[in-house]
Amino acid sequence: MNDMAGNIFFVGLMGAGKTSLGRQLAARLARTFYDSDQVICERTGVSVPTIFELEGESGFRERERQAIDELTRLQGIVLATGGGAVLRAENRECLHTRGTVVYLHVAPEVLFERTRHDRNRPLLQVDDPLRRLHELYRARDPLYRSVAHCVLDVGDETYFSTFKQLIELLSGSH
């Protein structure tokens, strides 16, 4: 299976590496890279936490739905989605039918270490962020798996090692 011909979309929880790996993959494949959260911020002129504060999660999710619909219609791109993009069935349909979806699967404990000092994660601004990550994982893991064409298990190996595994997975040599 060589899945590097069409669009490549990344899904997974916050901190999984969707933006970092996506940006590097796009550079390697000479493609345009998009991050749906970044596109939303550029369009609104404010940060994701500000959108959550002003419009609530539902307002943000509607903006996300519009962005994902538009971005997945483009050709030859690499897209990193926000962690909650899979919550809406419309998003899952757009992603699954318009490109190859890679689920970056990471244990909540690893994600906690990666995100615990990041204040731009509104869903983690709670008393027990690790518990919240476990809750998000339980709710979203089945959705990520349902939309994904392939799953890359990411642990605490080096970034280079993870990128190499990604290339092998997409080129079918894994």
WODA-V342053 format. One record per residue. N is the residue number from 1. OMEGA is omega in degrees with one decimal (999 if undefined). BURIAL is b if it has 24 or more other C-alpha atoms within 12 Angstrom, else e. D_LAST is the distance of its C-alpha to the last C-alpha in Angstrom with 1 decimal. Layout:
N;OMEGA;BURIAL;D_LAST / N;OMEGA;BURIAL;D_LAST
This chain:
1;174.7;e;9.8 / 2;-175.7;e;10.9 / 3;-178.9;b;12.2 / 4;-178.2;b;13.8 / 5;-177.0;e;17.0 / 6;177.0;b;18.9 / 7;175.6;b;19.7 / 8;-177.6;b;17.2 / 9;177.8;b;18.7 / 10;173.2;b;18.0 / 11;178.8;b;19.6 / 12;-179.4;b;20.2 / 13;177.7;b;23.1 / 14;179.5;b;25.1 / 15;-178.0;b;23.8 / 16;-179.6;b;20.1 / 17;-176.8;b;19.5 / 18;-177.9;b;19.5 / 19;-178.5;b;22.1 / 20;-179.5;b;20.9 / 21;179.2;b;17.3 / 22;-180.0;b;18.6 / 23;-179.4;b;21.3 / 24;178.6;b;19.1 / 25;178.9;b;16.6 / 26;178.7;b;19.8 / 27;-179.3;e;21.3 / 28;-178.1;e;18.4 / 29;-177.6;e;18.5 / 30;179.3;e;22.3 / 31;175.5;e;22.7 / 32;179.0;b;25.1 / 33;174.2;b;24.0 / 34;171.2;b;25.9 / 35;-173.6;b;26.2 / 36;177.9;b;28.1 / 37;179.8;b;30.1 / 38;177.7;b;31.1 / 39;179.0;b;32.2 / 40;179.3;b;34.4 / 41;178.6;e;35.9 / 42;-178.5;e;36.7 / 43;-176.4;e;38.4 / 44;-177.7;e;40.4 / 45;178.8;e;41.2 / 46;-178.7;e;40.5 / 47;176.7;e;37.8 / 48;178.2;b;35.8 / 49;178.9;b;38.0 / 50;177.3;e;41.1 / 51;177.8;b;40.0 / 52;-177.7;b;39.4 / 53;-175.1;e;42.9 / 54;-172.6;e;44.7 / 55;-176.2;e;43.0 / 56;-179.2;e;41.3 / 57;-178.3;e;37.8 / 58;177.1;e;38.8 / 59;177.6;e;39.9 / 60;-177.8;b;36.7 / 61;177.1;b;34.6 / 62;175.8;e;36.7 / 63;179.0;b;36.1 / 64;179.1;b;32.4 / 65;179.8;b;32.5 / 66;-178.4;b;34.4 / 67;-178.3;b;32.0 / 68;177.5;b;28.8 / 69;-179.4;b;30.6 / 70;-175.4;e;31.6 / 71;-177.9;b;28.4 / 72;175.9;b;26.1 / 73;177.8;b;28.6 / 74;-178.7;b;27.8 / 75;174.6;e;25.6 / 76;-178.5;b;22.8 / 77;168.3;b;22.6 / 78;-175.7;b;20.3 / 79;170.1;b;22.0 / 80;179.7;b;22.0 / 81;172.3;b;24.0 / 82;-176.3;b;26.3 / 83;-178.0;b;25.4 / 84;-177.3;b;27.9 / 85;-176.8;b;27.1 / 86;-177.5;b;25.8 / 87;179.9;b;29.2 / 88;-179.7;b;30.7 / 89;179.6;e;29.8 / 90;179.0;e;30.6 / 91;-179.9;b;27.9 / 92;179.4;b;25.3 / 93;179.0;b;26.4 / 94;-177.5;b;26.4 / 95;-173.1;b;22.9 / 96;-175.1;b;21.3 / 97;-174.4;e;23.2 / 98;179.0;b;23.2 / 99;176.0;b;19.6 / 100;-177.7;b;16.0 / 101;176.9;b;16.3 / 102;175.4;b;13.9 / 103;174.6;b;15.3 / 104;-175.9;b;15.3 / 105;-178.4;b;16.2 / 106;179.0;b;18.4 / 107;-179.9;b;21.1 / 108;-179.2;b;24.7 / 109;177.8;b;25.8 / 110;178.5;b;23.3 / 111;179.1;b;24.3 / 112;179.3;b;27.9 / 113;-178.6;e;27.6 / 114;-170.2;b;26.2 / 115;-168.4;b;28.8 / 116;179.1;b;31.9 / 117;-175.7;e;33.9 / 118;-178.5;e;33.0 / 119;178.7;e;36.0 / 120;179.1;e;34.4 / 121;-173.9;b;32.8 / 122;-178.8;b;35.7 / 123;179.5;b;34.2 / 124;178.5;b;34.0 / 125;-178.0;e;37.6 / 126;-178.7;e;38.7 / 127;-177.1;e;40.1 / 128;-176.4;e;37.0 / 129;178.1;b;33.9 / 130;177.0;b;31.6 / 131;178.9;e;33.1 / 132;177.7;b;32.7 / 133;176.5;b;28.9 / 134;178.8;e;28.7 / 135;179.4;e;30.7 / 136;179.3;b;28.6 / 137;-179.2;b;25.4 / 138;-178.0;e;27.1 / 139;-170.2;e;28.3 / 140;-177.9;b;25.4 / 141;179.0;b;22.2 / 142;179.2;e;22.9 / 143;177.1;b;23.6 / 144;-178.7;b;20.4 / 145;-178.3;b;18.5 / 146;-177.5;e;20.8 / 147;-172.3;b;20.2 / 148;170.2;b;16.5 / 149;175.9;b;14.1 / 150;-177.5;b;11.1 / 151;174.8;b;11.5 / 152;177.2;b;10.4 / 153;-177.5;b;12.3 / 154;176.9;b;14.3 / 155;178.5;e;16.7 / 156;174.9;e;19.1 / 157;-177.6;e;16.8 / 158;177.8;e;17.7 / 159;-179.8;e;17.3 / 160;179.6;e;15.8 / 161;178.5;e;13.1 / 162;-179.8;b;12.4 / 163;178.3;b;12.5 / 164;177.2;e;10.1 / 165;179.1;b;7.5 / 166;-179.9;b;8.9 / 167;179.4;b;8.7 / 168;-179.8;e;5.0 / 169;-177.3;b;5.0 / 170;-179.0;b;8.1 / 171;176.0;e;7.7 / 172;-178.7;e;5.6 / 173;-179.4;e;3.8 / 174;999;e;0.0
